[in-house]
C-alpha cells in the first residue's frame, strides 16, 4: 500500500464515521457507489475531504468515470493529478 492509497483509505474511513457508519475494509477494485459503501452525497463529501488531504483540487468532471469510483482507480487519478 502506497502513501496515496493510505490517504484515500483514511479519508474514506473518516467520511464513513462522519456519516455515522462503521468504516469497512473495501476491496480496492470495488465500486464505492454500487457496493453501497457511499451514497452520492457521501461521495461528494469524500472527494471534498480528499482534496483537503492531498492539497490538490479535484474536478470530478476531469476524472476518468471508471476510475473515480474505486480506491484503486482514485489512486491512479490522484497520482495523475499530482504529476500534472
N, C-alpha and C positions, 0 to 999 in steps of 0.2 A: 504494500500500500504506500503510495507516494504522498507528499505533503498536500497536494491538491485534493486527492481523494479523502484524506483525513479531514481536511477543512470542510469539504462538501458533506461528509457524513456527520460531522459535528453540528453544522448548521441545520441539517435535516433533523437531527435529534432535538436540537433547541427549538426548531419550528414546531415539531410534534408536541413537545412539552408545553409550548405556548398555546397550543390549541387544546390542551387538556388531554392529549393522547399519550400513550406509552411509546417511547422510541422502540423501533423494531430493527432487526438485522435484515436489511434489504439486499437481495441479490443485485449485483452491480448492473445487470442487464435488464432488470425488471422495470417496466413502465410504471412510474410513480403514480400516475393518474389512473390508468386502467386497473392497477392492482389494488386501488383504494387506499394507498398509503397517504396520499394527499388529494384534497378536492381542488377545484380551480382557484378558490380564494387562498387556500393553504399554499398552493404552488406559487402564487404571486408573492405571498409573504416570504416564502422560502427563497425565491430569486432575489427579492429586495435585501434580505439578510445576507445572502451570498455575496451580493455586490459590496455590502459593507465589509464583509470578512476578507474579501480578496482585494478590495480597494480599486476595483475597475467597474465602470458602468456596464451593465448587461442589457442590451436591447434585444428582447426575446424575438423580435421580428428578424433579427440578424442571425439567429441561431438555426442550426440545422434541425428541422422538425423531428427527425428520427432520434437525434442525439439529445435534444433538450429535455427529455422526459425520463432519463435513466441516470444513475450515478456514473456509470462508465462513460456514457455519452457526454455528460456535463464535464467530466474530467478532460475529455478531448477538446470540448468547446472552450473551457477556461484556459487550457494550455494555448489554444489558438489565439484567444484574446490577449493573453499575457505576452505572446510573441509579437503581436502587432504593434 
